[in-house]
Amino acid sequence: MSTHYDPTNEKLDRAASEILANANHHAFIHQPRTIGHLMEELAELALALDGLHEHPPELELIQLGGSVINMLRELYMSKENN
């Protein structure tokens, strides 16, 4: 079984869709999108991988990915406005 990306694999497409949906859901929530926020999400992922967090690793990865997308969006918008 290969672990390389295959664009025809529906499970991988589902993963990308869930990350984008998370980013879109949180796009207008005014939460700090800082490196500290990303580190917090990463710490929650580490805990989840060890079974020590209330959420499963998949959800933590989705939230981390959504946060990264929104940070990129903010950076792009900031550059367009300058």
PDB file of N, CA, C and O in Angstrom, chain B, residues numbered from 101:
ATOM      1  N   MET B 101       0.839  -1.179   0.000  1.00  0.00           N
ATOM      2  CA  MET B 101       0.000   0.000   0.000  1.00  0.00           C
ATOM      3  C   MET B 101       0.885   1.244   0.000  1.00  0.00           C
ATOM      4  O   MET B 101       1.722   1.416   0.886  1.00  0.00           O
ATOM      5  N   SER B 102       0.701   2.088  -0.972  1.00  0.00           N
ATOM      6  CA  SER B 102       1.496   3.304  -1.112  1.00  0.00           C
ATOM      7  C   SER B 102       0.938   4.417  -0.232  1.00  0.00           C
ATOM      8  O   SER B 102      -0.277   4.550  -0.081  1.00  0.00           O
ATOM      9  N   THR B 103       1.827   5.209   0.341  1.00  0.00           N
ATOM     10  CA  THR B 103       1.403   6.366   1.130  1.00  0.00           C
ATOM     11  C   THR B 103       1.614   7.663   0.365  1.00  0.00           C
ATOM     12  O   THR B 103       1.453   8.747   0.926  1.00  0.00           O
ATOM     13  N   HIS B 104       1.969   7.563  -0.902  1.00  0.00           N
ATOM     14  CA  HIS B 104       2.166   8.750  -1.726  1.00  0.00           C
ATOM     15  C   HIS B 104       0.822   9.305  -2.191  1.00  0.00           C
ATOM     16  O   HIS B 104      -0.160   8.572  -2.305  1.00  0.00           O
ATOM     17  N   TYR B 105       0.797  10.591  -2.453  1.00  0.00           N
ATOM     18  CA  TYR B 105      -0.440  11.246  -2.880  1.00  0.00           C
ATOM     19  C   TYR B 105      -0.915  10.711  -4.224  1.00  0.00           C
ATOM     20  O   TYR B 105      -0.142  10.605  -5.177  1.00  0.00           O
ATOM     21  N   ASP B 106      -2.165  10.385  -4.281  1.00  0.00           N
ATOM     22  CA  ASP B 106      -2.822   9.939  -5.511  1.00  0.00           C
ATOM     23  C   ASP B 106      -4.093  10.765  -5.656  1.00  0.00           C
ATOM     24  O   ASP B 106      -5.036  10.568  -4.890  1.00  0.00           O
ATOM     25  N   PRO B 107      -4.145  11.690  -6.621  1.00  0.00           N
ATOM     26  CA  PRO B 107      -5.308  12.578  -6.739  1.00  0.00           C
ATOM     27  C   PRO B 107      -6.610  11.858  -7.027  1.00  0.00           C
ATOM     28  O   PRO B 107      -7.681  12.457  -6.927  1.00  0.00           O
ATOM     29  N   THR B 108      -6.539  10.594  -7.381  1.00  0.00           N
ATOM     30  CA  THR B 108      -7.779   9.847  -7.627  1.00  0.00           C
ATOM     31  C   THR B 108      -8.291   9.166  -6.363  1.00  0.00           C
ATOM     32  O   THR B 108      -9.365   8.563  -6.373  1.00  0.00           O
ATOM     33  N   ASN B 109      -7.531   9.257  -5.278  1.00  0.00           N
ATOM     34  CA  ASN B 109      -7.921   8.624  -4.027  1.00  0.00           C
ATOM     35  C   ASN B 109      -8.947   9.494  -3.315  1.00  0.00           C
ATOM     36  O   ASN B 109      -8.625  10.598  -2.874  1.00  0.00           O
ATOM     37  N   GLU B 110     -10.173   9.010  -3.198  1.00  0.00           N
ATOM     38  CA  GLU B 110     -11.261   9.796  -2.617  1.00  0.00           C
ATOM     39  C   GLU B 110     -11.002  10.170  -1.163  1.00  0.00           C
ATOM     40  O   GLU B 110     -11.432  11.237  -0.726  1.00  0.00           O
ATOM     41  N   LYS B 111     -10.314   9.324  -0.404  1.00  0.00           N
ATOM     42  CA  LYS B 111     -10.048   9.637   0.996  1.00  0.00           C
ATOM     43  C   LYS B 111      -9.135  10.850   1.115  1.00  0.00           C
ATOM     44  O   LYS B 111      -9.322  11.678   2.006  1.00  0.00           O
ATOM     45  N   LEU B 112      -8.146  10.965   0.225  1.00  0.00           N
ATOM     46  CA  LEU B 112      -7.271  12.131   0.270  1.00  0.00           C
ATOM     47  C   LEU B 112      -8.023  13.385  -0.160  1.00  0.00           C
ATOM     48  O   LEU B 112      -7.818  14.454   0.416  1.00  0.00           O
ATOM     49  N   ASP B 113      -8.880  13.270  -1.151  1.00  0.00           N
ATOM     50  CA  ASP B 113      -9.689  14.420  -1.552  1.00  0.00           C
ATOM     51  C   ASP B 113     -10.608  14.842  -0.414  1.00  0.00           C
ATOM     52  O   ASP B 113     -10.838  16.034  -0.212  1.00  0.00           O
ATOM     53  N   ARG B 114     -11.132  13.883   0.325  1.00  0.00           N
ATOM     54  CA  ARG B 114     -11.987  14.181   1.478  1.00  0.00           C
ATOM     55  C   ARG B 114     -11.194  14.953   2.536  1.00  0.00           C
ATOM     56  O   ARG B 114     -11.715  15.886   3.148  1.00  0.00           O
ATOM     57  N   ALA B 115      -9.947  14.566   2.746  1.00  0.00           N
ATOM     58  CA  ALA B 115      -9.108  15.251   3.724  1.00  0.00           C
ATOM     59  C   ALA B 115      -8.930  16.719   3.349  1.00  0.00           C
ATOM     60  O   ALA B 115      -9.087  17.604   4.191  1.00  0.00           O
ATOM     61  N   ALA B 116      -8.606  16.972   2.092  1.00  0.00           N
ATOM     62  CA  ALA B 116      -8.425  18.354   1.642  1.00  0.00           C
ATOM     63  C   ALA B 116      -9.729  19.131   1.748  1.00  0.00           C
ATOM     64  O   ALA B 116      -9.725  20.302   2.126  1.00  0.00           O
ATOM     65  N   SER B 117     -10.834  18.495   1.420  1.00  0.00           N
ATOM     66  CA  SER B 117     -12.134  19.152   1.508  1.00  0.00           C
ATOM     67  C   SER B 117     -12.479  19.515   2.951  1.00  0.00           C
ATOM     68  O   SER B 117     -13.019  20.591   3.210  1.00  0.00           O
ATOM     69  N   GLU B 118     -12.167  18.620   3.888  1.00  0.00           N
ATOM     70  CA  GLU B 118     -12.469  18.890   5.290  1.00  0.00           C
ATOM     71  C   GLU B 118     -11.611  20.031   5.834  1.00  0.00           C
ATOM     72  O   GLU B 118     -12.085  20.840   6.632  1.00  0.00           O
ATOM     73  N   ILE B 119     -10.356  20.097   5.408  1.00  0.00           N
ATOM     74  CA  ILE B 119      -9.485  21.188   5.845  1.00  0.00           C
ATOM     75  C   ILE B 119      -9.999  22.515   5.297  1.00  0.00           C
ATOM     76  O   ILE B 119     -10.061  23.503   6.029  1.00  0.00           O
ATOM     77  N   LEU B 120     -10.364  22.547   4.029  1.00  0.00           N
ATOM     78  CA  LEU B 120     -10.883  23.774   3.435  1.00  0.00           C
ATOM     79  C   LEU B 120     -12.207  24.182   4.084  1.00  0.00           C
ATOM     80  O   LEU B 120     -12.436  25.369   4.319  1.00  0.00           O
ATOM     81  N   ALA B 121     -13.066  23.228   4.373  1.00  0.00           N
ATOM     82  CA  ALA B 121     -14.329  23.530   5.040  1.00  0.00           C
ATOM     83  C   ALA B 121     -14.076  24.107   6.420  1.00  0.00           C
ATOM     84  O   ALA B 121     -14.769  25.036   6.836  1.00  0.00           O
ATOM     85  N   ASN B 122     -13.098  23.578   7.137  1.00  0.00           N
ATOM     86  CA  ASN B 122     -12.746  24.109   8.457  1.00  0.00           C
ATOM     87  C   ASN B 122     -12.233  25.530   8.334  1.00  0.00           C
ATOM     88  O   ASN B 122     -12.609  26.399   9.121  1.00  0.00           O
ATOM     89  N   ALA B 123     -11.376  25.775   7.352  1.00  0.00           N
ATOM     90  CA  ALA B 123     -10.842  27.119   7.139  1.00  0.00           C
ATOM     91  C   ALA B 123     -11.971  28.093   6.823  1.00  0.00           C
ATOM     92  O   ALA B 123     -12.013  29.194   7.372  1.00  0.00           O
ATOM     93  N   ASN B 124     -12.874  27.699   5.952  1.00  0.00           N
ATOM     94  CA  ASN B 124     -13.988  28.574   5.581  1.00  0.00           C
ATOM     95  C   ASN B 124     -14.907  28.837   6.768  1.00  0.00           C
ATOM     96  O   ASN B 124     -15.390  29.956   6.943  1.00  0.00           O
ATOM     97  N   HIS B 125     -15.149  27.824   7.575  1.00  0.00           N
ATOM     98  CA  HIS B 125     -16.019  27.978   8.750  1.00  0.00           C
ATOM     99  C   HIS B 125     -15.435  28.980   9.744  1.00  0.00           C
ATOM    100  O   HIS B 125     -16.171  29.742  10.370  1.00  0.00           O
ATOM    101  N   HIS B 126     -14.106  28.975   9.884  1.00  0.00           N
ATOM    102  CA  HIS B 126     -13.449  29.844  10.853  1.00  0.00           C
ATOM    103  C   HIS B 126     -12.889  31.128  10.249  1.00  0.00           C
ATOM    104  O   HIS B 126     -12.243  31.907  10.950  1.00  0.00           O
ATOM    105  N   ALA B 127     -13.125  31.356   8.976  1.00  0.00           N
ATOM    106  CA  ALA B 127     -12.514  32.508   8.300  1.00  0.00           C
ATOM    107  C   ALA B 127     -12.930  33.846   8.903  1.00  0.00           C
ATOM    108  O   ALA B 127     -12.142  34.791   8.919  1.00  0.00           O
ATOM    109  N   PHE B 128     -14.154  33.931   9.394  1.00  0.00           N
ATOM    110  CA  PHE B 128     -14.640  35.215   9.896  1.00  0.00           C
ATOM    111  C   PHE B 128     -14.664  35.282  11.418  1.00  0.00           C
ATOM    112  O   PHE B 128     -15.135  36.261  11.995  1.00  0.00           O
ATOM    113  N   ILE B 129     -14.159  34.246  12.057  1.00  0.00           N
ATOM    114  CA  ILE B 129     -14.028  34.277  13.511  1.00  0.00           C
ATOM    115  C   ILE B 129     -12.750  35.034  13.825  1.00  0.00           C
ATOM    116  O   ILE B 129     -11.673  34.689  13.339  1.00  0.00           O
ATOM    117  N   HIS B 130     -12.880  36.056  14.633  1.00  0.00           N
ATOM    118  CA  HIS B 130     -11.716  36.890  14.937  1.00  0.00           C
ATOM    119  C   HIS B 130     -10.924  36.267  16.079  1.00  0.00           C
ATOM    120  O   HIS B 130     -11.039  36.669  17.237  1.00  0.00           O
ATOM    121  N   GLN B 131     -10.131  35.290  15.722  1.00  0.00           N
ATOM    122  CA  GLN B 131      -9.244  34.665  16.689  1.00  0.00           C
ATOM    123  C   GLN B 131      -7.819  35.008  16.281  1.00  0.00           C
ATOM    124  O   GLN B 131      -7.540  35.234  15.103  1.00  0.00           O
ATOM    125  N   PRO B 132      -6.925  35.044  17.250  1.00  0.00           N
ATOM    126  CA  PRO B 132      -5.545  35.364  16.871  1.00  0.00           C
ATOM    127  C   PRO B 132      -4.954  34.267  16.005  1.00  0.00           C
ATOM    128  O   PRO B 132      -4.945  33.095  16.382  1.00  0.00           O
ATOM    129  N   ARG B 133      -4.466  34.658  14.853  1.00  0.00           N
ATOM    130  CA  ARG B 133      -3.797  33.697  13.972  1.00  0.00           C
ATOM    131  C   ARG B 133      -2.316  34.035  13.994  1.00  0.00           C
ATOM    132  O   ARG B 133      -1.802  34.789  13.168  1.00  0.00           O
ATOM    133  N   THR B 134      -1.671  33.451  14.960  1.00  0.00           N
ATOM    134  CA  THR B 134      -0.261  33.728  15.193  1.00  0.00           C
ATOM    135  C   THR B 134       0.501  32.407  15.216  1.00  0.00           C
ATOM    136  O   THR B 134      -0.089  31.328  15.165  1.00  0.00           O
ATOM    137  N   ILE B 135       1.799  32.517  15.291  1.00  0.00           N
ATOM    138  CA  ILE B 135       2.617  31.316  15.443  1.00  0.00           C
ATOM    139  C   ILE B 135       2.248  30.617  16.754  1.00  0.00           C
ATOM    140  O   ILE B 135       2.243  29.388  16.819  1.00  0.00           O
ATOM    141  N   GLY B 136       1.945  31.379  17.776  1.00  0.00           N
ATOM    142  CA  GLY B 136       1.522  30.789  19.043  1.00  0.00           C
ATOM    143  C   GLY B 136       0.255  29.956  18.888  1.00  0.00           C
ATOM    144  O   GLY B 136       0.130  28.881  19.476  1.00  0.00           O
ATOM    145  N   HIS B 137      -0.684  30.465  18.086  1.00  0.00           N
ATOM    146  CA  HIS B 137      -1.922  29.716  17.826  1.00  0.00           C
ATOM    147  C   HIS B 137      -1.607  28.412  17.115  1.00  0.00           C
ATOM    148  O   HIS B 137      -2.161  27.367  17.459  1.00  0.00           O
ATOM    149  N   LEU B 138      -0.719  28.463  16.125  1.00  0.00           N
ATOM    150  CA  LEU B 138      -0.335  27.238  15.419  1.00  0.00           C
ATOM    151  C   LEU B 138       0.373  26.264  16.355  1.00  0.00           C
ATOM    152  O   LEU B 138       0.161  25.054  16.263  1.00  0.00           O
ATOM    153  N   MET B 139       1.201  26.772  17.243  1.00  0.00           N
ATOM    154  CA  MET B 139       1.901  25.911  18.195  1.00  0.00           C
ATOM    155  C   MET B 139       0.908  25.245  19.147  1.00  0.00           C
ATOM    156  O   MET B 139       1.086  24.088  19.528  1.00  0.00           O
ATOM    157  N   GLU B 140      -0.132  25.977  19.528  1.00  0.00           N
ATOM    158  CA  GLU B 140      -1.172  25.397  20.383  1.00  0.00           C
ATOM    159  C   GLU B 140      -1.884  24.255  19.659  1.00  0.00           C
ATOM    160  O   GLU B 140      -2.115  23.194  20.238  1.00  0.00           O
ATOM    161  N   GLU B 141      -2.230  24.478  18.387  1.00  0.00           N
ATOM    162  CA  GLU B 141      -2.872  23.423  17.602  1.00  0.00           C
ATOM    163  C   GLU B 141      -1.939  22.231  17.437  1.00  0.00           C
ATOM    164  O   GLU B 141      -2.384  21.084  17.489  1.00  0.00           O
ATOM    165  N   LEU B 142      -0.653  22.491  17.240  1.00  0.00           N
ATOM    166  CA  LEU B 142       0.326  21.420  17.095  1.00  0.00           C
ATOM    167  C   LEU B 142       0.467  20.627  18.397  1.00  0.00           C
ATOM    168  O   LEU B 142       0.590  19.402  18.373  1.00  0.00           O
ATOM    169  N   ALA B 143       0.447  21.334  19.533  1.00  0.00           N
ATOM    170  CA  ALA B 143       0.519  20.651  20.827  1.00  0.00           C
ATOM    171  C   ALA B 143      -0.704  19.763  21.034  1.00  0.00           C
ATOM    172  O   ALA B 143      -0.588  18.649  21.546  1.00  0.00           O
ATOM    173  N   GLU B 144      -1.872  20.256  20.638  1.00  0.00           N
ATOM    174  CA  GLU B 144      -3.082  19.442  20.754  1.00  0.00           C
ATOM    175  C   GLU B 144      -2.986  18.206  19.865  1.00  0.00           C
ATOM    176  O   GLU B 144      -3.443  17.131  20.253  1.00  0.00           O
ATOM    177  N   LEU B 145      -2.402  18.344  18.685  1.00  0.00           N
ATOM    178  CA  LEU B 145      -2.202  17.192  17.809  1.00  0.00           C
ATOM    179  C   LEU B 145      -1.277  16.172  18.477  1.00  0.00           C
ATOM    180  O   LEU B 145      -1.557  14.973  18.462  1.00  0.00           O
ATOM    181  N   ALA B 146      -0.180  16.647  19.062  1.00  0.00           N
ATOM    182  CA  ALA B 146       0.759  15.741  19.731  1.00  0.00           C
ATOM    183  C   ALA B 146       0.066  14.985  20.859  1.00  0.00           C
ATOM    184  O   ALA B 146       0.263  13.780  21.012  1.00  0.00           O
ATOM    185  N   LEU B 147      -0.738  15.683  21.644  1.00  0.00           N
ATOM    186  CA  LEU B 147      -1.481  15.028  22.722  1.00  0.00           C
ATOM    187  C   LEU B 147      -2.473  14.009  22.168  1.00  0.00           C
ATOM    188  O   LEU B 147      -2.614  12.912  22.708  1.00  0.00           O
ATOM    189  N   ALA B 148      -3.158  14.382  21.087  1.00  0.00           N
ATOM    190  CA  ALA B 148      -4.137  13.477  20.480  1.00  0.00           C
ATOM    191  C   ALA B 148      -3.463  12.207  19.960  1.00  0.00           C
ATOM    192  O   ALA B 148      -4.010  11.112  20.085  1.00  0.00           O
ATOM    193  N   LEU B 149      -2.271  12.360  19.376  1.00  0.00           N
ATOM    194  CA  LEU B 149      -1.546  11.193  18.877  1.00  0.00           C
ATOM    195  C   LEU B 149      -1.170  10.230  20.002  1.00  0.00           C
ATOM    196  O   LEU B 149      -1.045   9.024  19.788  1.00  0.00           O
ATOM    197  N   ASP B 150      -0.992  10.782  21.208  1.00  0.00           N
ATOM    198  CA  ASP B 150      -0.676   9.944  22.367  1.00  0.00           C
ATOM    199  C   ASP B 150      -1.926   9.517  23.131  1.00  0.00           C
ATOM    200  O   ASP B 150      -1.832   8.882  24.182  1.00  0.00           O
ATOM    201  N   GLY B 151      -3.111   9.874  22.592  1.00  0.00           N
ATOM    202  CA  GLY B 151      -4.362   9.509  23.254  1.00  0.00           C
ATOM    203  C   GLY B 151      -4.663  10.328  24.485  1.00  0.00           C
ATOM    204  O   GLY B 151      -5.435   9.895  25.341  1.00  0.00           O
ATOM    205  N   LEU B 152      -4.069  11.510  24.594  1.00  0.00           N
ATOM    206  CA  LEU B 152      -4.210  12.335  25.792  1.00  0.00           C
ATOM    207  C   LEU B 152      -5.019  13.610  25.546  1.00  0.00           C
ATOM    208  O   LEU B 152      -4.944  14.548  26.341  1.00  0.00           O
ATOM    209  N   HIS B 153      -5.777  13.656  24.473  1.00  0.00           N
ATOM    210  CA  HIS B 153      -6.576  14.837  24.149  1.00  0.00           C
ATOM    211  C   HIS B 153      -7.983  14.390  23.824  1.00  0.00           C
ATOM    212  O   HIS B 153      -8.206  13.269  23.367  1.00  0.00           O
ATOM    213  N   GLU B 154      -8.935  15.283  24.066  1.00  0.00           N
ATOM    214  CA  GLU B 154     -10.340  14.916  23.867  1.00  0.00           C
ATOM    215  C   GLU B 154     -10.710  14.693  22.408  1.00  0.00           C
ATOM    216  O   GLU B 154     -11.673  13.981  22.124  1.00  0.00           O
ATOM    217  N   HIS B 155      -9.975  15.280  21.486  1.00  0.00           N
ATOM    218  CA  HIS B 155     -10.278  15.133  20.061  1.00  0.00           C
ATOM    219  C   HIS B 155      -9.321  14.139  19.412  1.00  0.00           C
ATOM    220  O   HIS B 155      -8.190  13.978  19.870  1.00  0.00           O
ATOM    221  N   PRO B 156      -9.768  13.469  18.344  1.00  0.00           N
ATOM    222  CA  PRO B 156      -8.879  12.541  17.632  1.00  0.00           C
ATOM    223  C   PRO B 156      -7.849  13.305  16.794  1.00  0.00           C
ATOM    224  O   PRO B 156      -8.060  14.471  16.460  1.00  0.00           O
ATOM    225  N   PRO B 157      -6.739  12.649  16.458  1.00  0.00           N
ATOM    226  CA  PRO B 157      -5.698  13.301  15.656  1.00  0.00           C
ATOM    227  C   PRO B 157      -6.220  13.859  14.328  1.00  0.00           C
ATOM    228  O   PRO B 157      -5.765  14.911  13.879  1.00  0.00           O
ATOM    229  N   GLU B 158      -7.170  13.161  13.698  1.00  0.00           N
ATOM    230  CA  GLU B 158      -7.697  13.635  12.421  1.00  0.00           C
ATOM    231  C   GLU B 158      -8.300  15.031  12.561  1.00  0.00           C
ATOM    232  O   GLU B 158      -8.078  15.897  11.716  1.00  0.00           O
ATOM    233  N   LEU B 159      -9.064  15.242  13.634  1.00  0.00           N
ATOM    234  CA  LEU B 159      -9.678  16.551  13.837  1.00  0.00           C
ATOM    235  C   LEU B 159      -8.623  17.613  14.110  1.00  0.00           C
ATOM    236  O   LEU B 159      -8.718  18.733  13.609  1.00  0.00           O
ATOM    237  N   GLU B 160      -7.630  17.263  14.895  1.00  0.00           N
ATOM    238  CA  GLU B 160      -6.568  18.232  15.189  1.00  0.00           C
ATOM    239  C   GLU B 160      -5.805  18.602  13.923  1.00  0.00           C
ATOM    240  O   GLU B 160      -5.437  19.763  13.744  1.00  0.00           O
ATOM    241  N   LEU B 161      -5.562  17.632  13.041  1.00  0.00           N
ATOM    242  CA  LEU B 161      -4.901  17.940  11.770  1.00  0.00           C
ATOM    243  C   LEU B 161      -5.774  18.833  10.898  1.00  0.00           C
ATOM    244  O   LEU B 161      -5.273  19.751  10.248  1.00  0.00           O
ATOM    245  N   ILE B 162      -7.068  18.571  10.883  1.00  0.00           N
ATOM    246  CA  ILE B 162      -7.999  19.411  10.112  1.00  0.00           C
ATOM    247  C   ILE B 162      -7.967  20.836  10.651  1.00  0.00           C
ATOM    248  O   ILE B 162      -7.916  21.788   9.873  1.00  0.00           O
ATOM    249  N   GLN B 163      -7.997  20.992  11.972  1.00  0.00           N
ATOM    250  CA  GLN B 163      -7.977  22.331  12.564  1.00  0.00           C
ATOM    251  C   GLN B 163      -6.656  23.034  12.299  1.00  0.00           C
ATOM    252  O   GLN B 163      -6.635  24.232  12.017  1.00  0.00           O
ATOM    253  N   LEU B 164      -5.567  22.306  12.386  1.00  0.00           N
ATOM    254  CA  LEU B 164      -4.252  22.889  12.103  1.00  0.00           C
ATOM    255  C   LEU B 164      -4.171  23.339  10.650  1.00  0.00           C
ATOM    256  O   LEU B 164      -3.711  24.444  10.362  1.00  0.00           O
ATOM    257  N   GLY B 165      -4.616  22.485   9.739  1.00  0.00           N
ATOM    258  CA  GLY B 165      -4.611  22.841   8.322  1.00  0.00           C
ATOM    259  C   GLY B 165      -5.497  24.034   8.024  1.00  0.00           C
ATOM    260  O   GLY B 165      -5.127  24.906   7.237  1.00  0.00           O
ATOM    261  N   GLY B 166      -6.677  24.078   8.652  1.00  0.00           N
ATOM    262  CA  GLY B 166      -7.580  25.210   8.458  1.00  0.00           C
ATOM    263  C   GLY B 166      -6.955  26.513   8.955  1.00  0.00           C
ATOM    264  O   GLY B 166      -7.100  27.561   8.326  1.00  0.00           O
ATOM    265  N   SER B 167      -6.262  26.433  10.085  1.00  0.00           N
ATOM    266  CA  SER B 167      -5.591  27.626  10.622  1.00  0.00           C
ATOM    267  C   SER B 167      -4.494  28.111   9.688  1.00  0.00           C
ATOM    268  O   SER B 167      -4.334  29.314   9.482  1.00  0.00           O
ATOM    269  N   VAL B 168      -3.743  27.182   9.126  1.00  0.00           N
ATOM    270  CA  VAL B 168      -2.673  27.551   8.192  1.00  0.00           C
ATOM    271  C   VAL B 168      -3.261  28.223   6.950  1.00  0.00           C
ATOM    272  O   VAL B 168      -2.739  29.237   6.486  1.00  0.00           O
ATOM    273  N   ILE B 169      -4.331  27.668   6.418  1.00  0.00           N
ATOM    274  CA  ILE B 169      -4.969  28.278   5.243  1.00  0.00           C
ATOM    275  C   ILE B 169      -5.413  29.693   5.558  1.00  0.00           C
ATOM    276  O   ILE B 169      -5.187  30.601   4.758  1.00  0.00           O
ATOM    277  N   ASN B 170      -6.041  29.899   6.707  1.00  0.00           N
ATOM    278  CA  ASN B 170      -6.510  31.242   7.040  1.00  0.00           C
ATOM    279  C   ASN B 170      -5.360  32.212   7.293  1.00  0.00           C
ATOM    280  O   ASN B 170      -5.476  33.397   6.981  1.00  0.00           O
ATOM    281  N   MET B 171      -4.259  31.729   7.851  1.00  0.00           N
ATOM    282  CA  MET B 171      -3.087  32.595   8.012  1.00  0.00           C
ATOM    283  C   MET B 171      -2.549  33.004   6.642  1.00  0.00           C
ATOM    284  O   MET B 171      -2.190  34.163   6.435  1.00  0.00           O
ATOM    285  N   LEU B 172      -2.492  32.066   5.720  1.00  0.00           N
ATOM    286  CA  LEU B 172      -2.036  32.392   4.369  1.00  0.00           C
ATOM    287  C   LEU B 172      -2.968  33.397   3.702  1.00  0.00           C
ATOM    288  O   LEU B 172      -2.515  34.341   3.055  1.00  0.00           O
ATOM    289  N   ARG B 173      -4.263  33.189   3.864  1.00  0.00           N
ATOM    290  CA  ARG B 173      -5.231  34.133   3.303  1.00  0.00           C
ATOM    291  C   ARG B 173      -4.984  35.542   3.840  1.00  0.00           C
ATOM    292  O   ARG B 173      -4.988  36.512   3.082  1.00  0.00           O
ATOM    293  N   GLU B 174      -4.771  35.647   5.153  1.00  0.00           N
ATOM    294  CA  GLU B 174      -4.534  36.961   5.752  1.00  0.00           C
ATOM    295  C   GLU B 174      -3.245  37.585   5.236  1.00  0.00           C
ATOM    296  O   GLU B 174      -3.190  38.789   4.988  1.00  0.00           O
ATOM    297  N   LEU B 175      -2.213  36.771   5.075  1.00  0.00           N
ATOM    298  CA  LEU B 175      -0.958  37.287   4.534  1.00  0.00           C
ATOM    299  C   LEU B 175      -1.118  37.787   3.111  1.00  0.00           C
ATOM    300  O   LEU B 175      -0.607  38.852   2.764  1.00  0.00           O
ATOM    301  N   TYR B 176      -1.828  37.022   2.277  1.00  0.00           N
ATOM    302  CA  TYR B 176      -2.068  37.436   0.894  1.00  0.00           C
ATOM    303  C   TYR B 176      -2.882  38.714   0.850  1.00  0.00           C
ATOM    304  O   TYR B 176      -2.581  39.613   0.064  1.00  0.00           O
ATOM    305  N   MET B 177      -3.917  38.809   1.688  1.00  0.00           N
ATOM    306  CA  MET B 177      -4.749  40.018   1.694  1.00  0.00           C
ATOM    307  C   MET B 177      -3.942  41.215   2.173  1.00  0.00           C
ATOM    308  O   MET B 177      -4.099  42.316   1.645  1.00  0.00           O
ATOM    309  N   SER B 178      -3.088  41.016   3.159  1.00  0.00           N
ATOM    310  CA  SER B 178      -2.243  42.086   3.672  1.00  0.00           C
ATOM    311  C   SER B 178      -1.310  42.606   2.584  1.00  0.00           C
ATOM    312  O   SER B 178      -1.123  43.817   2.461  1.00  0.00           O
ATOM    313  N   LYS B 179      -0.732  41.726   1.808  1.00  0.00           N
ATOM    314  CA  LYS B 179       0.173  42.130   0.729  1.00  0.00           C
ATOM    315  C   LYS B 179      -0.582  42.854  -0.387  1.00  0.00           C
ATOM    316  O   LYS B 179      -0.059  43.785  -1.000  1.00  0.00           O
ATOM    317  N   GLU B 180      -1.824  42.415  -0.643  1.00  0.00           N
ATOM    318  CA  GLU B 180      -2.625  43.089  -1.687  1.00  0.00           C
ATOM    319  C   GLU B 180      -3.007  44.502  -1.264  1.00  0.00           C
ATOM    320  O   GLU B 180      -3.138  45.392  -2.104  1.00  0.00           O
ATOM    321  N   ASN B 181      -3.185  44.705   0.036  1.00  0.00           N
ATOM    322  CA  ASN B 181      -3.608  46.024   0.528  1.00  0.00           C
ATOM    323  C   ASN B 181      -2.456  46.984   0.743  1.00  0.00           C
ATOM    324  O   ASN B 181      -2.675  48.158   1.042  1.00  0.00           O
ATOM    325  N   ASN B 182      -1.239  46.503   0.596  1.00  0.00           N
ATOM    326  CA  ASN B 182      -0.061  47.371   0.783  1.00  0.00           C
ATOM    327  C   ASN B 182       0.572  47.748  -0.513  1.00  0.00           C
ATOM    328  O   ASN B 182       1.569  48.471  -0.525  1.00  0.00           O
TER     329      ASN B 182
END
